Amino acid sequence: MLNRDLLQYHAANGRISVRFVQIQPEVLNLASTLLELYDAALKKKLSRTELDDQLEPFLKNPRGGKLAAGFNKLIKDHCEFVSAADCEDPPARREIIFKTAAQFLQSPPDDPKFYRRLTATALPENTALPEDIYSDLPEFDRLQSVPPWSSADLCNLYNTALVQGLLFYADKLELTVVDTEPMVLRKFMRRLKFYRLLAEVKKSSACEIKLTLSGPAALFGENRKYGLQLAAFFPVILLLKNWKLRAVLKLRDNREDILNLTSEKCSLKSSVRRWVECLPDEVALFIRTFRNAAGNWQEAPEAELPRIAGQGIFFPDFSFMRTDAAKMVVHVELFHRYYNHALENRLDFLLQTPGFPLVVGIDRAALGKDGERQLQEKYAALSDQIFFFSNYPGAERVRKMLDNVYEKRTRLL
């Protein structure tokens, strides 16, 4: 993401316009030159300091300006550096070397090279004197890899980073999704939870769904931390085909500015190529494990989203279909420590609606010391529809809960 001093935008009459870079030969040449400098540095395995020395003439050229500096930050943020240290505990070795060298300070040799040999000879066994005793410091880390971007890729990532840098200062974000399939919405909402963002969902028309994103104050506390989550989430929004974004930004003291973007007028491409690339590891593991323990159940990602009368649709984490009863779909909704604001409302709804096909999983970290016991007592009638987990639920436990709901619905029917 770009720092504030690298952002390029125009502010007027409470509106923010992003100054996207146009992909033109001059801009592509600038990006290509910088990428070539990094490739050359990689071949030489330059240190951070050496790399910065190589880049300095290029970055100080006034023709590059903010654009060159922004390109450079994005590339360096995606580079990998490795320590040049050659032992497990360089600070401890450095301390030994200094203490040994100090023994000769009362009458130090005039020749530095002789002083070094003298110190090396006096060092304890198994303690070598390296060429550079500070090789473990970050500035001496060696360049290990650079991102395999083309100049066009870098331009697109730069434009995306301009929006992300502004969203860092977002106080609220409204997202309207148009003509999107339930399966895509489900994938989108799952990622939304992973980024610890909450959304109030309203269906504004037959083909539009409006999401107002907000963050739980208990977790984030400050709008800046929430803005960071929104900024990181923006590439996921770009995976949607038709969207409209309206963000309230607080870039200046006591003033609000509005940023409006749409998929129609914003030709950005997501750095995430596929939905699966932004799937949390624990979710991917659960899906693989569940398939081995599924029994008579299978995933139903295209199932119709469940609806609560008077409240509208909601987005479960998973939907499963009974293979021996094709019309039987049971949803699973998970409430984590950062996503539990609607928990009791959901449980109260289940009490009032016996047989509703929903299993609720509750992360113990969201409940506090006595929270699990209190919920079990208060909602004892839902023991076959609610369960508790730590970190992420087990596949076998979820399958048993699905069986419970199926049996309950079968009895009611």
Backbone torsions as a table, in degrees:
resi	resn	phi	psi	omega
1	MET	NA	151.8	-177.5
2	LEU	-89.8	142.6	174.7
3	ASN	-68.8	162.1	-177.1
4	ARG	-58.6	-38.7	-177.4
5	ASP	-71.7	-8.7	177.7
6	LEU	-101.0	-6.0	-179.2
7	LEU	-72.1	146.6	178.0
8	GLN	-126.3	112.4	-178.5
9	TYR	-155.7	166.4	177.2
10	HIS	-121.8	130.6	-180.0
11	ALA	-115.8	125.8	178.9
12	ALA	-157.7	133.3	176.5
13	ASN	54.7	39.0	177.3
14	GLY	75.3	10.9	-179.9
15	ARG	-117.2	143.9	177.9
16	ILE	-111.9	129.1	174.5
17	SER	-117.1	124.3	-179.8
18	VAL	-78.6	133.2	177.6
19	ARG	-90.7	78.1	179.8
20	PHE	-64.5	142.5	176.4
21	VAL	-77.7	135.2	178.3
22	GLN	-87.1	133.5	-177.4
23	ILE	-78.3	93.0	-178.9
24	GLN	-123.5	162.9	-176.7
25	PRO	-51.8	-42.6	-178.1
26	GLU	-63.4	-41.7	-180.0
27	VAL	-69.2	-42.5	179.0
28	LEU	-63.1	-37.4	177.7
29	ASN	-64.7	-40.8	177.9
30	LEU	-61.0	-47.5	179.9
31	ALA	-63.9	-42.3	-178.3
32	SER	-63.9	-41.9	179.6
33	THR	-61.7	-43.6	-179.4
34	LEU	-66.2	-41.7	178.1
35	LEU	-63.3	-37.6	178.3
36	GLU	-65.8	-36.6	177.2
37	LEU	-62.3	-40.5	178.2
38	TYR	-68.3	-39.7	178.0
39	ASP	-61.8	-41.7	178.6
40	ALA	-65.3	-39.6	178.7
41	ALA	-65.5	-35.2	178.5
42	LEU	-64.7	-42.7	179.6
43	LYS	-61.9	-32.3	179.6
44	LYS	-89.4	-4.4	-178.3
45	LYS	53.5	47.8	-177.9
46	LEU	-67.3	153.4	173.5
47	SER	-80.2	171.1	177.8
48	ARG	-58.0	-44.4	-178.4
49	THR	-64.1	-44.3	179.1
50	GLU	-64.1	-38.6	177.8
51	LEU	-62.2	-45.1	180.0
52	ASP	-62.3	-37.5	178.2
53	ASP	-64.5	-38.7	178.6
54	GLN	-66.5	-35.8	-175.4
55	LEU	-83.2	-20.8	-171.6
56	GLU	-55.2	-49.0	179.8
57	PRO	-60.3	-37.3	-179.4
58	PHE	-67.3	-45.2	-175.3
59	LEU	-74.5	-23.5	179.9
60	LYS	-87.4	-3.9	175.9
61	ASN	-68.6	119.8	-176.2
62	PRO	-60.2	-19.2	-179.6
63	ARG	-69.6	-26.8	-178.9
64	GLY	-78.5	-46.3	178.3
65	GLY	56.2	-144.5	-178.9
66	LYS	-62.1	-32.2	-176.8
67	LEU	-64.2	-47.9	179.2
68	ALA	-63.2	-41.3	179.1
69	ALA	-64.5	-38.6	177.9
70	GLY	-67.7	-44.8	175.6
71	PHE	-55.2	-46.9	-176.7
72	ASN	-61.9	-42.6	-179.0
73	LYS	-63.6	-41.2	-179.8
74	LEU	-64.0	-43.2	-180.0
75	ILE	-64.9	-48.3	-176.7
76	LYS	-64.0	-36.0	178.1
77	ASP	-62.1	-25.7	-177.7
78	HIS	-103.5	6.4	174.0
79	CYS	-83.2	158.4	175.3
80	GLU	-116.0	130.7	177.5
81	PHE	-117.4	148.1	177.2
82	VAL	-124.2	150.2	-179.0
83	SER	-67.3	142.4	177.4
84	ALA	-91.3	1.9	-178.8
85	ALA	-65.6	145.5	-177.4
86	ASP	-113.6	17.3	175.7
87	CYS	-146.0	167.8	-173.7
88	GLU	-74.6	-30.8	-175.3
89	ASP	-134.9	74.9	-178.5
90	PRO	-58.0	-40.3	179.4
91	PRO	-60.0	-39.3	179.2
92	ALA	-65.7	-41.9	178.2
93	ARG	-64.2	-39.5	180.0
94	ARG	-62.0	-40.3	179.5
95	GLU	-63.1	-42.5	178.5
96	ILE	-62.0	-43.5	-179.5
97	ILE	-62.1	-44.5	-178.9
98	PHE	-63.4	-43.3	-179.3
99	LYS	-65.8	-36.8	178.8
100	THR	-68.7	-43.8	-179.5
101	ALA	-64.6	-30.5	-177.8
102	ALA	-65.6	-22.1	-179.2
103	GLN	-64.2	-23.6	-175.1
104	PHE	-103.2	7.4	-174.8
105	LEU	-73.9	-21.3	179.7
106	GLN	-64.9	-34.3	175.3
107	SER	-141.6	70.9	-175.7
108	PRO	-67.6	145.3	177.0
109	PRO	-65.2	150.8	178.2
110	ASP	-73.3	-29.3	-177.5
111	ASP	-90.1	114.8	-179.7
112	PRO	-57.7	-37.0	-179.6
113	LYS	-65.6	-39.9	177.6
114	PHE	-66.6	-38.7	177.2
115	TYR	-59.5	-41.4	179.9
116	ARG	-65.9	-44.0	179.4
117	ARG	-64.6	-37.5	179.6
118	LEU	-63.2	-44.6	178.0
119	THR	-64.0	-43.4	-179.4
120	ALA	-60.9	-37.6	-179.3
121	THR	-68.7	-32.0	-176.4
122	ALA	-87.0	-5.7	-178.1
123	LEU	-67.0	149.0	176.4
124	PRO	-59.1	160.1	178.2
125	GLU	-60.2	144.7	179.8
126	ASN	71.4	12.5	174.7
127	THR	-115.9	107.7	-178.5
128	ALA	-92.0	153.2	176.3
129	LEU	-98.8	105.9	-176.6
130	PRO	-74.8	165.4	176.8
131	GLU	-62.1	-38.0	-179.5
132	ASP	-130.5	108.8	-176.3
133	ILE	-76.5	-7.0	179.3
134	TYR	-106.4	20.5	-173.6
135	SER	-64.6	-15.5	-179.2
136	ASP	-83.5	-9.8	-178.6
137	LEU	-72.3	148.3	-173.8
138	PRO	-54.0	-35.6	-176.3
139	GLU	-67.2	-14.6	178.9
140	PHE	-100.2	1.6	175.9
141	ASP	-58.2	144.2	-177.2
142	ARG	-97.6	141.3	178.0
143	LEU	-66.4	123.6	-175.6
144	GLN	-106.4	-37.6	179.6
145	SER	-155.4	154.4	176.9
146	VAL	-126.1	153.4	-179.4
147	PRO	-66.2	139.1	-177.0
148	PRO	-84.5	56.5	-174.9
149	TRP	-93.1	151.0	166.4
150	SER	-88.6	169.2	178.4
151	SER	-63.0	-34.9	177.5
152	ALA	-67.9	-38.2	176.6
153	ASP	-59.2	-45.4	-178.3
154	LEU	-62.8	-39.6	178.4
155	CYS	-63.4	-43.4	179.5
156	ASN	-64.7	-43.3	179.1
157	LEU	-65.1	-34.2	177.6
158	TYR	-64.6	-46.2	179.0
159	ASN	-62.4	-40.3	176.6
160	THR	-63.0	-41.6	-178.9
161	ALA	-66.1	-29.4	175.3
162	LEU	-61.0	-43.7	178.6
163	VAL	-67.7	-43.5	179.7
164	GLN	-60.4	-40.3	179.0
165	GLY	-62.5	-34.8	176.9
166	LEU	-74.0	-39.6	-179.5
167	LEU	-65.6	-19.3	174.5
168	PHE	-57.9	-27.2	-179.1
169	TYR	-100.8	17.8	-178.0
170	ALA	-76.1	137.4	174.1
171	ASP	-97.7	-28.2	179.4
172	LYS	-158.8	150.1	178.6
173	LEU	-136.8	127.3	176.6
174	GLU	-108.8	128.5	-177.8
175	LEU	-124.8	124.0	176.2
176	THR	-107.1	122.8	-178.7
177	VAL	-107.1	129.0	-173.4
178	VAL	-115.3	133.0	173.8
179	ASP	49.4	51.8	-179.6
180	THR	-110.2	137.0	-178.5
181	GLU	-68.4	149.9	179.6
182	PRO	-54.8	-38.9	-178.6
183	MET	-62.9	-40.2	178.9
184	VAL	-67.8	-42.0	177.5
185	LEU	-61.0	-39.9	179.8
186	ARG	-63.7	-44.3	178.0
187	LYS	-61.8	-41.5	-179.2
188	PHE	-62.5	-46.2	-177.5
189	MET	-68.3	-32.1	177.4
190	ARG	-63.5	-41.7	177.3
191	ARG	-68.4	-33.1	177.8
192	LEU	-59.4	-43.6	177.4
193	LYS	-63.8	-40.6	-178.4
194	PHE	-60.9	-36.2	178.7
195	TYR	-83.3	7.3	176.4
196	ARG	60.2	41.3	175.7
197	LEU	-114.9	143.7	179.4
198	LEU	-109.5	155.3	-179.0
199	ALA	-140.0	130.6	169.0
200	GLU	-88.2	121.6	-170.9
201	VAL	-106.7	129.9	175.8
202	LYS	-135.4	137.8	176.3
203	LYS	-91.6	105.9	-174.6
204	SER	-82.9	-22.3	175.9
205	SER	-158.6	-178.2	-177.4
206	ALA	-62.8	-26.6	-176.3
207	CYS	-120.9	7.8	-178.4
208	GLU	-126.0	138.0	173.6
209	ILE	-124.3	130.3	-177.8
210	LYS	-109.1	127.6	179.2
211	LEU	-116.5	127.3	173.7
212	THR	-104.8	112.5	-175.4
213	LEU	-86.4	133.5	177.2
214	SER	-145.2	156.5	-178.0
215	GLY	-113.2	145.5	-179.6
216	PRO	-69.2	121.5	-176.8
217	ALA	-60.7	-29.8	-178.6
218	ALA	-62.8	-31.5	-178.1
219	LEU	-93.0	-45.9	-172.0
220	PHE	-91.6	-36.8	177.4
221	GLY	70.3	-53.9	-176.6
222	GLU	-112.6	145.0	179.4
223	ASN	-61.3	-29.5	-178.6
224	ARG	-63.5	-40.5	179.3
225	LYS	-67.4	-38.2	177.0
226	TYR	-65.4	-40.7	178.1
227	GLY	-61.4	-35.2	177.7
228	LEU	-63.5	-39.6	177.8
229	GLN	-66.0	-41.7	177.6
230	LEU	-61.7	-42.1	-179.5
231	ALA	-62.8	-44.3	179.8
232	ALA	-65.6	-27.2	-176.3
233	PHE	-82.3	-16.1	-174.0
234	PHE	-55.2	-41.7	177.5
235	PRO	-59.2	-26.9	176.4
236	VAL	-70.1	-38.8	176.3
237	ILE	-59.3	-36.7	-178.1
238	LEU	-67.4	-14.4	176.3
239	LEU	-73.2	-20.6	178.1
240	LEU	-74.4	148.7	-177.1
241	LYS	-80.7	-43.4	-175.7
242	ASN	-128.7	114.1	-177.7
243	TRP	-149.7	157.1	174.3
244	LYS	-132.1	134.0	-176.7
245	LEU	-123.3	134.2	174.2
246	ARG	-132.9	116.8	-177.4
247	ALA	-118.3	136.1	173.8
248	VAL	-94.0	115.9	-175.7
249	LEU	-107.2	146.1	174.1
250	LYS	-118.6	76.3	-179.6
251	LEU	-85.6	-27.0	-177.7
252	ARG	-124.8	150.1	-176.7
253	ASP	-57.7	131.4	174.8
254	ASN	58.1	23.8	178.2
255	ARG	-134.4	145.8	175.4
256	GLU	-114.7	135.8	176.2
257	ASP	-120.7	148.0	-176.6
258	ILE	-108.3	130.5	174.1
259	LEU	-111.2	120.7	177.7
260	ASN	-114.9	129.4	176.5
261	LEU	-138.4	149.4	174.9
262	THR	-137.1	155.0	178.2
263	SER	-65.0	-26.5	-178.7
264	GLU	-70.4	-39.6	-176.1
265	LYS	-100.6	-6.7	-176.9
266	CYS	-114.8	107.6	-172.9
267	SER	-91.9	26.6	-178.6
268	LEU	-70.2	147.1	175.0
269	LYS	-110.2	138.3	-178.3
270	SER	-69.7	141.4	173.9
271	SER	-72.1	-14.7	174.6
272	VAL	-95.3	116.8	-173.4
273	ARG	-78.8	-34.8	-176.2
274	ARG	-136.3	155.8	178.8
275	TRP	-57.3	-38.1	-174.4
276	VAL	-64.7	-24.3	-178.7
277	GLU	-69.5	-23.3	178.4
278	CYS	-109.6	26.0	176.2
279	LEU	-85.7	125.9	179.2
280	PRO	-57.2	145.3	-177.8
281	ASP	-58.2	-40.6	-177.0
282	GLU	-67.5	-31.5	177.6
283	VAL	-71.1	-44.4	178.3
284	ALA	-60.3	-40.6	178.9
285	LEU	-65.2	-41.8	179.1
286	PHE	-60.8	-44.4	-178.5
287	ILE	-61.7	-44.8	179.3
288	ARG	-62.8	-42.7	-178.5
289	THR	-68.2	-39.5	-178.6
290	PHE	-62.9	-38.3	-179.2
291	ARG	-60.7	-28.5	178.3
292	ASN	-82.6	-19.1	-177.4
293	ALA	-118.8	19.9	-168.7
294	ALA	-68.8	-29.4	-175.9
295	GLY	62.3	-121.9	-179.5
296	ASN	-93.4	21.8	-177.2
297	TRP	-119.9	150.4	173.5
298	GLN	-144.4	156.1	-179.1
299	GLU	-63.9	144.0	178.8
300	ALA	-131.1	68.2	-175.2
301	PRO	-64.9	-19.9	-179.1
302	GLU	-97.4	8.0	179.7
303	ALA	-62.4	149.2	178.3
304	GLU	-61.5	137.8	-179.1
305	LEU	-67.6	137.9	-179.0
306	PRO	-68.5	155.2	-175.5
307	ARG	-133.3	141.2	175.1
308	ILE	-112.2	126.6	-178.3
309	ALA	-56.8	129.6	178.6
310	GLY	84.4	-12.0	-178.3
311	GLN	-120.3	-21.7	179.4
312	GLY	93.0	-165.0	-176.6
313	ILE	-77.3	157.2	169.5
314	PHE	-135.6	167.9	-169.9
315	PHE	-115.3	99.6	175.7
316	PRO	-70.5	160.7	178.3
317	ASP	-72.5	-36.0	-179.0
318	PHE	-143.1	154.6	169.7
319	SER	-131.5	137.4	-178.3
320	PHE	-128.3	144.7	-179.6
321	MET	-114.7	139.6	177.1
322	ARG	-77.9	122.3	-174.5
323	THR	-69.3	-26.3	179.0
324	ASP	-97.1	8.5	175.7
325	ALA	-153.2	81.7	-166.9
326	ALA	-56.1	-27.7	-177.9
327	LYS	-84.8	-5.4	-178.6
328	MET	-88.7	108.4	177.0
329	VAL	-118.6	130.1	178.0
330	VAL	-121.5	134.0	-177.7
331	HIS	-100.3	153.5	177.4
332	VAL	-125.9	122.9	178.3
333	GLU	-119.6	129.5	-177.6
334	LEU	-108.0	134.2	177.5
335	PHE	-113.2	113.4	-179.5
336	HIS	-97.3	177.7	-178.2
337	ARG	-63.8	-26.0	179.0
338	TYR	-99.4	3.8	-178.2
339	TYR	-143.5	74.4	-177.4
340	ASN	-139.4	13.3	-174.9
341	HIS	-65.5	-27.7	-177.4
342	ALA	-104.2	13.2	-173.4
343	LEU	-59.0	-55.6	-174.9
344	GLU	-68.7	-32.2	174.8
345	ASN	-61.4	-39.7	179.6
346	ARG	-68.5	-40.6	-179.9
347	LEU	-68.3	-38.7	176.7
348	ASP	-62.7	-38.7	178.0
349	PHE	-62.3	-42.2	179.4
350	LEU	-64.3	-35.6	176.3
351	LEU	-63.1	-37.5	-177.2
352	GLN	-83.3	-11.7	-175.5
353	THR	-129.8	74.4	-178.8
354	PRO	-58.3	136.5	176.9
355	GLY	88.2	-0.8	178.5
356	PHE	-63.3	131.6	-171.8
357	PRO	-77.8	70.7	-177.9
358	LEU	-141.5	131.8	172.0
359	VAL	-108.3	132.9	-178.8
360	VAL	-113.8	122.4	175.3
361	GLY	-105.3	137.0	-173.5
362	ILE	-126.0	123.4	177.9
363	ASP	-72.9	126.2	-179.3
364	ARG	-59.6	-27.9	-179.4
365	ALA	-65.2	-16.8	-179.5
366	ALA	-86.9	-5.9	-167.0
367	LEU	-108.6	-18.9	-176.3
368	GLY	81.6	-173.9	-171.3
369	LYS	-60.1	-50.7	-176.1
370	ASP	-107.9	9.8	-174.5
371	GLY	-62.5	-40.6	-178.2
372	GLU	-64.1	-46.0	-179.7
373	ARG	-62.8	-42.1	-178.5
374	GLN	-64.1	-41.1	178.2
375	LEU	-67.4	-39.5	178.5
376	GLN	-61.3	-38.7	179.4
377	GLU	-71.8	-43.5	-176.2
378	LYS	-69.5	-34.5	-176.3
379	TYR	-119.0	44.8	-178.9
380	ALA	-59.4	-31.0	-179.0
381	ALA	-69.1	-11.6	-178.3
382	LEU	-105.8	20.4	-175.9
383	SER	-60.1	-23.0	178.9
384	ASP	-92.0	4.2	179.6
385	GLN	-126.9	-10.5	178.5
386	ILE	-122.2	147.9	176.0
387	PHE	-147.8	166.0	-176.5
388	PHE	-118.4	148.1	-179.4
389	PHE	-145.5	166.0	175.1
390	SER	-119.1	126.6	-179.3
391	ASN	71.4	-68.8	178.1
392	TYR	-155.1	143.8	-173.7
393	PRO	-69.7	154.6	175.2
394	GLY	-83.9	147.4	-176.6
395	ALA	-64.2	-40.4	-178.5
396	GLU	-63.8	-39.4	179.8
397	ARG	-64.6	-43.4	179.8
398	VAL	-62.8	-42.9	-179.8
399	ARG	-60.9	-40.7	178.7
400	LYS	-64.0	-38.0	178.3
401	MET	-66.9	-38.0	176.1
402	LEU	-61.3	-41.9	177.7
403	ASP	-61.6	-39.3	179.0
404	ASN	-59.8	-47.5	-178.7
405	VAL	-65.8	-39.2	178.8
406	TYR	-62.0	-46.4	-179.8
407	GLU	-64.3	-39.2	-180.0
408	LYS	-65.0	-45.0	-179.9
409	ARG	-66.3	-35.3	178.6
410	THR	-63.9	-39.3	178.6
411	ARG	-67.3	-40.8	-178.7
412	LEU	-67.5	-33.6	-179.4
413	LEU	-79.2	NA	NA
